[in-house]
């Protein structure tokens, strides 16, 4: 149908966005809402359903969506449509969310990890559009990832593959929220950048950020861009650890392209040379020379566009958890 569309959603800890997306990837309309803080799954489900229904009702053609793809910052069992673990919304843990929403909205619902969804979005319409083998890394509050291998999303047996942020780069390093220690997320995320600066200042480091009670990773970037030595060293550290993790992936997966996105990727000019140096120094020579590094191009739209693509793909390959 010329006017056919899918629904796509991006569920964050702060905001929730639902959009109607055409089969070519055009956003036809979208609505947003503040993610409920009540701690109950029913309130989150109700908001998702209400926003989705408002997108459906706004279509003056009367057409129903073909499917609904929903991206969440969580470990997802993609095949069963179940949320295994959500750090931002623990009330959704172990919930068969696809089934619940499918029954409520009378449309097939497919769940996707948010970083995997962003990888799919970049592969469909963004920086990795012409690369059949790519790794996507998102640098934000944490570090996430998604894998495109031989032109297909690689999710693993349970759908949890791509957790790049939890590659260990320091065996006895900083404790991670995942329960391990020394994960690259603890050294290359926006949160890590702020923590590392604070640790340096607590040990007598001299920086323009000294004396500030609060500052963000953007403040650290601005200080680095103005020549602050401590801040520049922190981004060098960030790039080094990220490069260590990515060199492992270069050896294991032999990707053509690594796409880096997320808010902390805004400091690209301060860390990317250090990433490249570590890959060149650590990975096998031929795959290291082949792999390209690129910035993500879709910004915050990557996640829900990837969710839309997952919804479209589910029409060809039905997912068990999304069955009506």
N, C-alpha and C positions, 0 to 999 in steps of 0.2 A: 504493500500500500504506500502511496506517495506520502501520506501524512502519518505513517506509523512511527512510533517512538518507544523508548524504554524509559523507566525511571532509574535514577542513580542517586545514591545517598552517600554522604561522608559524615560519620558520627565521631565527633571529637569530644574531649573532656569539657570544653567550654561551649562550643556551638555545634549545631546539627544542621546540615544543609541537604536539601532534596531538590533534584532538578529533573526536568523532562528533557531528554536528549534524543536527537534524530539519529537515524542509522548511519549518517555521515559524520556524526560527532558535533553537530551544532546544538548549543544549549538553547532550547526553545523557551523555557521559563524556569525560574527557581524560587524557592522559598527557604527561609532560615528561621531558626529558633534557638533559644538558649537551652543547652542541655540541662535537664532537671538535676538538682542537687539533693533530692529527697532520699536517695539511697535505695529506692525501690525499682525493680525492673519494670513494673507495670507502668510507671510514669514515663520511662524512657520509651517503652514500646508504644504507649499512647501518643507521644509526641511524634515519633517516626510515622505512625499510621495517619495521624491527622495532617501532617505536612504532605505526605504522599497523596492522600486523598484530595487535598486542596490543589495539588498539581494536576490530578486527574480531572477534577471538576472544572478546572480553568480551560480545558480543551473544548472549544465551542463546536468541534466536529463530532463530539460524542464518542470518539475512539478510546478504547482501553489500551493501556500500555502492554507491550508484548512480554515484558519481563521487568524485574526490579533487581538491580545490583546495589549492594550496600557494603561500603568499606568502613572498617573499624580498626582502631589501634588495639589489636588483640591477636592472640594466637587463635587461629580459626581452623576447625575441621571443615575444609571446603566441601568435601564430598557429602558430609552429613548435615551441613548447614548449622553447626553448633559452635558457640563461643566457648573455647576451652579456658582462656584466661585473659581478662581485660584489666590492665593496671589502672586505667582511668575510670572504668565503670565496672567494678568487681561484682555489682549486683547482677550482671549479665553472665557471670561465670557458669559454665555447664548448662547454659540455656540453649534449647533448640530454636534459635531465633528465626531461622528460615521458615520453619513449620508454623510458628506462632503468627508471623506476619503474613504468610501465604494465606492462612485461614481467615485472617482479619480483612485483608485487602482483595482476596480472590485473584491473586496474580502470583506467578512463580517468583520466589525470592532467592537470590544467590548472595552468600556472604563472601567477603574478600578481606584479607589483611590490608590495611591502608597503604603500607609501603609496596606490597605486591601490586595493589591497584594502581599506584603511581607509576610503577614500572611498566604496567600494561598500557597506561595512558601515554607515557613517553614513547613506547614502541608503536602505538597506533597513530599518534598525531604529533609526536614531539621529537626530541633529539636522537632517539634510537630507531627512528622510523625505518631506516634502511639497513639495520643491523640485525641479523638473525640470531646472533649470540651476544648478549649484553648483560651487564650487571648494573642494577640501579641502587644507589645509596642515598639515603635521605639523612641529612644532618640537622637535627632540631633539638628539642628537649632531650631526646635520646638519639640513637642511630638505628635506622631500619634499612631494609633492603628487599629487593625482588630480583628474580632470575628469569631471563628469557633465553632458552636453549633450543637451538634448531628451530627457531620461529614459534616456539610454544612456551607458555608459562610453566616453570618447574616449581611444583608445590611440595613434592615429597609424598610419602605414603599417607600421611595424615593431613597434609595441607599446611604444615608449619615451616617448610623450608624458606630460606632467605633471611634468617635472623642474623644478619651480618654484624649487627651491633654487639653480639655476644661471642664473637671470636676473641679468644684470650690473647692479649699482647703482653701481659705482665702476670705470670703465674701467681705471685704473691702480692699483687697490686691492690688497688682500691676496691673495696667491697661494692658489688653491683646489686641492684634491686632484683635481679633474676635469681640471686642466691649464690652466684659464683664470685670470683674475684678477678680483677685485672682485665675486664672486658673492654674492647675498644670504645664502647659507649662512654666509659668513664674517663676517656682521654681525648675524644674527638667530637663530642656533642657540645651544644651551646651551654648546657648546664656544666659540663666539665671545664669549659674555658673559664667560666666565672669562678668555679671552685679552685682551679689551679692558681689563678691570680691571687685569690684570697690566701691560699697556702703560702705563696711567695711573699706576700705582704706581711703575713704573720711571722715570717722568719727574717724580717728586716729588709725585704726588697724595696728598692726605691722606684716609685712609679707615680705618674700624675693621678692615678686612681686612689692613692693612699689618702686615708681620712674620710673617704666616702662611705656612708653606712650601707647604701645599696647601689648596685650597678648591674647592668645587663651585659650579655655578650656583644651587643651592638656598641655599648660604651667602650668595651675592651677593643673592639675593632677600630672605633674612632680614635682611641688613644694610640693604637698601633700605627694607624695611618698618619698620625701627627708626629710619629717618631719615638713614641714611648718604648724603651728598650725591653722592659718586662713584658709588655703586651705583645710585642713582636716575637719574643722568645716563646711565649705561650702558643702562638699560632704555628711557630716552627715545630713545637712539640706535638701539637694537634696533627699537623701534616705528617710528621714522622710516624706516629702511631697508626694513623689511618693508612699510610703507605705500607706498613708492616702487615696489617690485616688484608689489604687488597692484593699484596704480592702473593699471599697464600691462595687467594681466589684465582689469580692469574695462572698459577701453576696447576691448580685443581681443575679449573673450568676452561682455560684457554679462550677467554672472551675476546671479541673484536673491539668492544667498546665498554667503558665504564662511565655511566652517567651519574653525576653528583648533583643533588638538589637539596631542598630544605632551607630554612632561614639562615643557618650558619654557613651555607654555601656562599652567602654574600661576601664572605671574607676570602673568596677564591684566590685573589691575587696574593694573599699573605701565606697561604698554606699549600697551594697546588704544586709548586716546584719541589717542595719537600716530599710530597706524595710520590711524585714522579721519580725522584732520586731513590727512594726506598724500593720502589718497584724494580727499577733498573738494577739496583744493587743486589736484590734478594731473589727475584723470580728467575726462572730459566730464560736464557738470552733471547731465544726466538719468540716465545709468547710475550715477553716483556717488550720487545721491540715492536711487535704487532699491535698491542693493545693501545687504544686511544682513550684519552680522558676528555669528557665534555660536560658542560653545565647543562642542567635540565632547562627546558624552555617553556614548560606549561605552567610553572608556578603552582599556586594553590589549586588550580583546576585539574592537575594531573590525577589526583585521587578519584574524584567523582567521574572523570572521563574514563578512567580505567575500570571503575565499577560499571559504567554504562557498557563498555566493551565486554566485560564478563557477562553481563546480562544478555547481550546479543549472542555471545558465543554459546550460552546455555541453551539457546533455541536449537542449536545444531547438536550439542552434546549435553542432554539433560543431566542435572545434578540431583542425586537422590534426595537430599534434604530440602530441595526446592519444589518437589512434586506436590501438586495440588491434592 
